[in-house]
Amino acid sequence: MATELEFSIAALTGPARRHIRVFQVHQFLDRFAMGLTVAVVALALTDRGMDLFQISLLFGFYSITTMAMELPFGGLADNIGRKPVFLAAVIASVISLALFLSTSDFYVLALSFSFIGFGRALRSGTLDAWFIETFKAAAPNVDVQPALAKAQWANAMGLAVGAVLGGLLPDLLGSAAERLGFSVYDVSYAASLAVMVGVFVYTLFFIVEKPRPLTPQALKQGFGTVPLVIKEAGLLALRHPALSALLAALAFFIMATNPVEVIWPTHAKPMLEEGYANTVIGALTAAYFFSIAFGASLSPCISRIFRRRHAITLAAAFACMAGVQIALALQGSIVGFATVFILYSVVLGVAETPASSILHRYVEDRQRSTILSLRSLIQQLGAALGLILAGAIAEVYSTPTAWMVGAVFLVVAVILVGILAKRLAPQIE
């Protein structure tokens, strides 16, 4: 394998720099639309009469739908193109938002969450693969991890800005929404729907991909080759024990962290005065994503401290997260909770790009979307199991107890990444 050059934005060609900017804007807009609802989703479901176990079940529907469709659509994107599959994902997101706005019924909400999962499966491994392949073509043999960190920064910033507005809108416009017969949280969902339409337009005009045939015959052929692509992706993971260890570690990582991300607003809100609770939850959600963005920006520097040994960086991040998650569970005041939560978020941001950098080193372009979907599939399985377990523990015992149990999964992830670090040869680590 060719030695990678250290990343330098000034040394990149004009097309490579423009490619990064286009993708950063895209990631910001797409995650901004999601951020508008992520700050209030648990509160909106509680407002619709759902308890913690029902909320966990709804997220379980999302995860199960995603798992069922991840690999087929990742394989399809590798065959018919990443852009058309992503556009279909945006349409699925619009349908899910429209369904959510239309109901308070558990079963219709389950359908809405299934469409979210459908959209997630369509998204997974599409434009991320397009970004990596186009970057590698424009900047051959350049370390891709800093470029991924820039995309992750834009991703987190979009979520953060969306979360600020998503938390603020119910307090500003909620009373007007209630007079019209809607929930106070519906204003955030309506805003997300509008931005998602904008994402569709931006993707249509600014994401440039060499067109591939989209005739019925091409679609049939694309779906027909999916089983072979999935088989090859599975064999690739089995042939590389280090890759298998990475995917297993990421599953345990998400089992621990996803329940924190989903349940924390219901845990923090009782610490706040009712009149401004939604705004504070939105601000804290924004701080969460700003901190992830900050962590992502620190990731290349931390990687250099560990001499760009990405597995060692990842193990250190997971170990820190285990300790910080236990500390978070022990907080009883909003000031202490917010402080530890922000630190937790920074470490989350640091952990993202080392894992992606290791993964992309193993994968050829023709399988990149499928492998990214395989990663997402395994993480969704971990998320579903973690959420159901955490929801049950939180109902019987408490949310902090559920989070402390989750920290054990992070310890398992550290052990697996330690095994990964030993397996990786120096030239690819």
C-alpha positions as CSV (number, residue, x, y, z in Angstrom):
1,M,0.0,0.0,0.0
2,A,1.3,3.5,-0.9
3,T,2.5,5.7,2.0
4,E,-0.1,8.4,2.7
5,L,1.0,12.0,2.7
6,E,0.1,14.2,5.6
7,F,-3.1,16.3,5.0
8,S,-2.6,20.0,4.2
9,I,-5.6,22.1,3.0
10,A,-3.3,24.6,1.4
11,A,-1.5,21.9,-0.6
12,L,-4.7,20.4,-2.0
13,T,-5.8,21.1,-5.6
14,G,-8.7,23.5,-6.2
15,P,-11.1,20.7,-7.1
16,A,-10.2,18.8,-3.9
17,R,-10.8,21.9,-1.7
18,R,-14.1,22.6,-3.5
19,H,-15.2,19.0,-3.1
20,I,-14.7,19.3,0.7
21,R,-16.6,22.6,0.8
22,V,-19.6,21.2,-1.2
23,F,-19.8,18.2,1.0
24,Q,-19.5,20.3,4.2
25,V,-22.4,22.4,3.2
26,H,-24.4,19.3,2.3
27,Q,-23.7,17.7,5.6
28,F,-24.6,20.9,7.5
29,L,-28.0,21.2,5.7
30,D,-28.9,17.6,6.1
31,R,-28.0,17.4,9.7
32,F,-29.6,20.8,10.4
33,A,-32.9,19.4,9.3
34,M,-32.4,16.4,11.6
35,G,-31.2,18.7,14.5
36,L,-34.5,20.6,14.5
37,T,-36.2,17.5,15.8
38,V,-33.5,15.6,17.7
39,A,-33.6,18.1,20.6
40,V,-37.3,17.5,21.1
41,V,-38.1,14.0,19.8
42,A,-38.2,12.3,23.3
43,L,-40.2,15.3,24.7
44,A,-42.6,15.3,21.7
45,L,-43.3,11.6,22.2
46,T,-43.9,12.1,25.9
47,D,-46.3,14.9,25.0
48,R,-48.1,12.4,22.8
49,G,-48.6,10.1,25.7
50,M,-45.7,7.7,25.3
51,D,-43.8,6.3,28.3
52,L,-40.0,5.5,28.3
53,F,-40.6,1.9,27.2
54,Q,-42.8,2.9,24.3
55,I,-40.2,5.5,23.3
56,S,-37.6,2.7,23.3
57,L,-39.9,0.5,21.2
58,L,-40.4,3.3,18.7
59,F,-36.6,3.7,18.3
60,G,-36.5,-0.1,18.1
61,F,-38.8,0.0,15.1
62,Y,-36.4,2.5,13.5
63,S,-33.4,0.3,14.2
64,I,-35.1,-2.9,13.0
65,T,-36.2,-1.2,9.7
66,T,-32.7,0.2,9.2
67,M,-31.1,-3.2,9.8
68,A,-33.5,-5.0,7.4
69,M,-32.6,-2.6,4.6
70,E,-29.1,-1.4,5.2
71,L,-27.1,-3.9,3.0
72,P,-29.6,-4.2,0.1
73,F,-29.6,-0.4,-0.4
74,G,-25.9,-0.1,0.2
75,G,-25.3,-2.6,-2.5
76,L,-27.8,-0.8,-4.7
77,A,-25.9,2.4,-4.3
78,D,-22.7,0.7,-5.4
79,N,-24.5,-0.4,-8.5
80,I,-26.8,2.4,-9.7
81,G,-25.2,5.4,-8.1
82,R,-25.0,7.2,-4.7
83,K,-26.9,10.4,-5.6
84,P,-30.3,8.8,-6.7
85,V,-30.3,6.5,-3.7
86,F,-29.7,9.5,-1.4
87,L,-32.5,11.5,-3.0
88,A,-34.8,8.6,-2.3
89,A,-33.6,8.8,1.3
90,V,-34.7,12.4,1.5
91,I,-38.1,11.5,0.2
92,A,-38.5,8.9,2.9
93,S,-37.5,11.4,5.5
94,V,-40.2,13.8,4.3
95,I,-42.8,11.1,4.5
96,S,-41.7,10.2,8.1
97,L,-42.0,13.9,9.2
98,A,-45.4,14.2,7.6
99,L,-46.6,11.1,9.4
100,F,-45.3,12.3,12.7
101,L,-47.1,15.6,12.4
102,S,-50.4,13.9,11.5
103,T,-50.8,11.6,14.6
104,S,-50.5,10.8,18.3
105,D,-51.3,7.1,17.7
106,F,-48.6,4.7,18.7
107,Y,-48.9,2.5,15.6
108,V,-48.8,5.4,13.1
109,L,-45.8,6.8,15.0
110,A,-44.2,3.3,14.6
111,L,-44.8,3.7,10.8
112,S,-43.2,7.1,11.0
113,F,-40.1,5.7,12.8
114,S,-40.0,2.9,10.2
115,F,-39.8,5.5,7.5
116,I,-37.0,7.2,9.4
117,G,-35.2,3.8,9.4
118,F,-35.9,3.4,5.7
119,G,-34.4,6.8,5.0
120,R,-31.4,6.0,7.2
121,A,-30.8,2.7,5.3
122,L,-31.0,4.6,2.0
123,R,-28.6,7.3,3.3
124,S,-26.1,4.9,4.8
125,G,-22.9,4.5,2.7
126,T,-24.2,6.7,-0.2
127,L,-22.7,10.2,-0.2
128,D,-20.0,9.2,2.3
129,A,-18.7,6.8,-0.2
130,W,-19.0,9.4,-3.0
131,F,-17.1,11.9,-0.9
132,I,-14.2,9.5,-0.2
133,E,-13.9,8.2,-3.8
134,T,-13.9,11.7,-5.3
135,F,-11.5,13.0,-2.7
136,K,-9.1,10.1,-3.3
137,A,-9.3,10.8,-7.1
138,A,-8.6,14.6,-6.5
139,A,-5.9,14.1,-3.9
140,P,-4.2,10.7,-4.4
141,N,-2.3,9.1,-1.4
142,V,-3.3,12.0,0.9
143,D,-4.4,11.0,4.5
144,V,-8.2,11.1,4.3
145,Q,-8.8,11.3,8.1
146,P,-8.5,15.1,8.3
147,A,-10.9,15.5,5.4
148,L,-13.3,13.2,7.2
149,A,-12.9,15.3,10.3
150,K,-13.9,18.4,8.4
151,A,-17.0,16.7,7.1
152,Q,-17.8,15.4,10.6
153,W,-17.3,19.0,11.9
154,A,-19.9,20.3,9.5
155,N,-22.2,17.4,10.3
156,A,-22.1,18.2,14.0
157,M,-22.4,21.9,13.5
158,G,-25.6,21.4,11.5
159,L,-27.0,19.2,14.2
160,A,-26.0,21.8,16.8
161,V,-27.5,24.8,15.0
162,G,-30.7,22.8,14.3
163,A,-30.9,21.8,17.9
164,V,-30.7,25.4,19.1
165,L,-33.6,26.4,16.8
166,G,-35.5,23.1,17.4
167,G,-35.5,23.7,21.2
168,L,-36.3,27.4,20.9
169,L,-39.2,27.1,18.5
170,P,-41.6,25.3,20.9
171,D,-41.1,28.0,23.6
172,L,-41.5,30.9,21.0
173,L,-44.3,29.5,18.8
174,G,-45.7,26.6,20.9
175,S,-48.7,28.6,22.3
176,A,-49.7,29.6,18.7
177,A,-49.4,26.0,17.6
178,E,-51.6,24.9,20.5
179,R,-54.3,27.4,19.6
180,L,-54.3,25.8,16.1
181,G,-54.7,22.3,17.6
182,F,-51.1,21.1,17.3
183,S,-48.5,20.1,19.8
184,V,-46.0,22.7,20.9
185,Y,-43.3,20.5,19.4
186,D,-44.9,20.3,16.0
187,V,-43.3,23.6,15.0
188,S,-39.9,22.0,15.2
189,Y,-41.1,19.1,13.0
190,A,-42.7,21.5,10.5
191,A,-39.4,23.5,10.2
192,S,-37.5,20.2,9.7
193,L,-39.8,19.2,6.9
194,A,-39.2,22.6,5.1
195,V,-35.4,22.2,5.4
196,M,-35.5,18.6,4.2
197,V,-37.0,19.9,1.0
198,G,-34.1,22.3,0.7
199,V,-31.7,19.3,1.1
200,F,-33.3,17.6,-1.8
201,V,-32.8,20.7,-4.0
202,Y,-29.2,21.1,-2.9
203,T,-28.4,17.5,-3.6
204,L,-30.0,17.6,-7.0
205,F,-28.0,20.6,-8.2
206,F,-24.7,20.6,-6.3
207,I,-23.8,16.9,-5.8
208,V,-22.2,15.9,-9.1
209,E,-21.9,12.2,-9.9
210,K,-21.2,10.5,-13.2
211,P,-24.7,9.4,-14.2
212,R,-25.5,5.7,-14.3
213,P,-28.5,4.2,-16.1
214,L,-31.8,4.4,-14.1
215,T,-34.0,2.5,-16.5
216,P,-36.3,-0.3,-15.0
217,Q,-33.8,-2.8,-16.4
218,A,-30.9,-1.1,-14.7
219,L,-32.8,-1.1,-11.4
220,K,-33.6,-4.7,-11.8
221,Q,-30.0,-5.5,-12.5
222,G,-28.9,-3.3,-9.6
223,F,-31.1,-5.3,-7.2
224,G,-30.1,-8.5,-8.8
225,T,-26.4,-8.1,-8.1
226,V,-27.1,-7.0,-4.4
227,P,-26.8,-10.6,-3.0
228,L,-23.4,-11.0,-4.6
229,V,-22.2,-7.7,-3.3
230,I,-23.5,-8.5,0.2
231,K,-21.7,-11.9,0.0
232,E,-18.5,-10.2,-1.0
233,A,-18.8,-7.6,1.8
234,G,-19.4,-10.3,4.4
235,L,-16.4,-12.3,3.1
236,L,-14.3,-9.2,3.2
237,A,-15.1,-8.8,6.9
238,L,-14.5,-12.5,7.7
239,R,-11.1,-12.4,5.8
240,H,-9.9,-9.5,7.9
241,P,-10.1,-10.4,11.7
242,A,-9.1,-6.8,12.4
243,L,-12.1,-5.5,10.4
244,S,-14.4,-7.9,12.3
245,A,-12.9,-6.7,15.6
246,L,-13.6,-3.0,14.6
247,L,-17.2,-3.7,13.6
248,A,-17.8,-5.6,16.9
249,A,-16.3,-2.8,18.9
250,L,-18.5,-0.2,17.2
251,A,-21.6,-2.3,18.0
252,F,-20.7,-2.3,21.7
253,F,-19.8,1.4,21.5
254,I,-23.3,2.2,20.2
255,M,-25.0,-0.1,22.7
256,A,-23.5,2.1,25.4
257,T,-23.9,5.6,23.9
258,N,-27.2,5.5,22.0
259,P,-29.4,5.2,25.1
260,V,-27.6,8.3,26.5
261,E,-28.3,10.3,23.3
262,V,-32.0,9.2,23.2
263,I,-33.1,9.3,26.8
264,W,-31.1,12.2,28.3
265,P,-33.7,15.0,27.7
266,T,-36.3,13.1,29.8
267,H,-33.7,12.8,32.5
268,A,-32.5,16.4,32.4
269,K,-35.9,18.2,32.1
270,P,-37.1,17.5,35.7
271,M,-34.0,19.5,36.8
272,L,-35.3,22.6,35.0
273,E,-38.0,25.2,35.5
274,E,-41.0,24.4,33.3
275,G,-41.2,27.9,31.7
276,Y,-37.8,27.6,29.9
277,A,-37.1,23.9,30.0
278,N,-37.5,23.3,26.3
279,T,-35.1,26.2,25.4
280,V,-32.5,24.9,27.8
281,I,-32.9,21.3,26.5
282,G,-32.4,22.7,22.9
283,A,-29.3,24.7,24.0
284,L,-27.8,21.7,25.7
285,T,-28.5,19.6,22.7
286,A,-26.8,22.2,20.6
287,A,-23.9,22.2,23.1
288,Y,-23.8,18.4,22.6
289,F,-23.3,18.7,18.8
290,F,-21.0,21.7,19.0
291,S,-18.9,19.7,21.4
292,I,-18.9,16.7,19.0
293,A,-17.8,19.2,16.2
294,F,-15.0,20.4,18.5
295,G,-14.0,16.9,19.3
296,A,-13.9,16.1,15.6
297,S,-11.7,19.1,14.9
298,L,-9.3,17.9,17.7
299,S,-9.2,14.4,16.3
300,P,-6.3,14.9,13.8
301,C,-4.2,16.6,16.5
302,I,-4.9,13.8,19.0
303,S,-4.1,11.3,16.2
304,R,-0.7,12.9,15.7
305,I,0.0,12.6,19.5
306,F,-0.5,8.8,19.0
307,R,1.6,9.0,15.8
308,R,-1.4,8.4,13.6
309,R,-2.0,5.0,15.1
310,H,-5.8,5.2,14.7
311,A,-6.6,2.1,16.7
312,I,-4.7,3.3,19.7
313,T,-6.5,6.7,19.5
314,L,-9.8,4.9,19.3
315,A,-9.1,2.7,22.3
316,A,-8.1,5.8,24.4
317,A,-11.3,7.6,23.4
318,F,-13.5,4.6,24.3
319,A,-11.7,4.2,27.7
320,C,-12.3,7.9,28.5
321,M,-15.9,7.6,27.5
322,A,-16.5,4.7,29.9
323,G,-15.3,6.8,32.8
324,V,-17.2,9.9,31.7
325,Q,-20.5,8.0,31.1
326,I,-20.3,6.8,34.7
327,A,-19.7,10.3,35.9
328,L,-22.6,11.6,33.9
329,A,-24.9,9.0,35.5
330,L,-23.9,10.3,39.0
331,Q,-24.8,13.9,38.4
332,G,-27.9,15.3,40.2
333,S,-27.9,19.0,39.3
334,I,-28.3,20.6,35.9
335,V,-24.9,22.4,36.2
336,G,-23.0,19.2,36.9
337,F,-24.9,17.3,34.3
338,A,-24.3,19.9,31.6
339,T,-20.6,20.1,32.4
340,V,-20.0,16.3,32.2
341,F,-22.4,16.0,29.2
342,I,-20.3,18.5,27.2
343,L,-17.1,16.6,28.1
344,Y,-18.8,13.3,27.0
345,S,-19.7,14.9,23.7
346,V,-16.2,16.1,23.0
347,V,-14.9,12.5,23.4
348,L,-17.6,11.3,21.1
349,G,-16.4,13.6,18.4
350,V,-12.8,12.5,18.9
351,A,-13.8,8.8,18.5
352,E,-15.6,9.1,15.2
353,T,-12.9,9.7,12.5
354,P,-10.2,7.1,13.7
355,A,-12.8,4.3,13.3
356,S,-13.7,5.6,9.8
357,S,-10.1,5.9,8.8
358,I,-9.4,2.3,9.7
359,L,-12.5,1.1,7.9
360,H,-11.7,2.9,4.6
361,R,-8.2,1.5,4.4
362,Y,-9.7,-2.0,3.9
363,V,-12.3,-1.3,1.2
364,E,-12.2,-0.9,-2.5
365,D,-14.4,1.7,-4.2
366,R,-16.8,-0.9,-5.7
367,Q,-17.7,-2.2,-2.1
368,R,-17.4,1.1,-0.2
369,S,-21.1,1.8,0.1
370,T,-21.9,-1.8,1.1
371,I,-19.2,-1.9,3.8
372,L,-20.4,1.4,5.2
373,S,-23.9,-0.1,5.2
374,L,-22.6,-3.2,6.9
375,R,-21.0,-1.0,9.6
376,S,-24.3,0.9,10.0
377,L,-26.3,-2.4,10.1
378,I,-24.1,-3.7,13.0
379,Q,-24.3,-0.4,14.8
380,Q,-28.1,-0.4,14.4
381,L,-28.3,-3.8,15.9
382,G,-26.2,-2.6,18.8
383,A,-28.4,0.5,19.1
384,A,-31.6,-1.5,19.2
385,L,-30.3,-3.9,21.8
386,G,-28.9,-1.1,23.9
387,L,-32.1,0.9,23.8
388,I,-34.4,-1.9,24.7
389,L,-32.1,-3.0,27.5
390,A,-31.7,0.6,28.8
391,G,-35.4,1.4,28.5
392,A,-36.3,-1.7,30.5
393,I,-33.7,-0.9,33.2
394,A,-34.7,2.7,33.3
395,E,-38.4,1.8,33.9
396,V,-37.6,-0.7,36.7
397,Y,-34.6,1.1,38.3
398,S,-33.5,4.5,36.9
399,T,-32.0,6.1,33.9
400,P,-28.5,6.6,35.7
401,T,-28.5,2.8,36.4
402,A,-29.1,2.1,32.7
403,W,-26.2,4.4,31.7
404,M,-23.8,2.8,34.2
405,V,-24.7,-0.7,32.9
406,G,-24.0,0.7,29.4
407,A,-20.5,1.8,30.5
408,V,-19.6,-1.9,30.7
409,F,-20.2,-2.2,26.9
410,L,-17.6,0.5,26.4
411,V,-15.1,-1.5,28.4
412,V,-15.7,-4.4,26.1
413,A,-15.2,-2.1,23.1
414,V,-11.8,-1.0,24.6
415,I,-10.7,-4.6,24.8
416,L,-11.8,-5.3,21.2
417,V,-10.0,-2.3,19.9
418,G,-6.9,-3.4,21.8
419,I,-7.0,-6.6,19.9
420,L,-7.5,-4.7,16.7
421,A,-4.4,-2.5,17.5
422,K,-2.3,-5.7,17.8
423,R,-3.5,-7.1,14.6
424,L,-3.0,-4.1,12.4
425,A,0.3,-4.2,10.6
426,P,2.5,-1.0,11.0
427,Q,2.2,-0.1,7.3
428,I,-1.6,0.1,7.4
429,E,-1.9,1.5,11.0
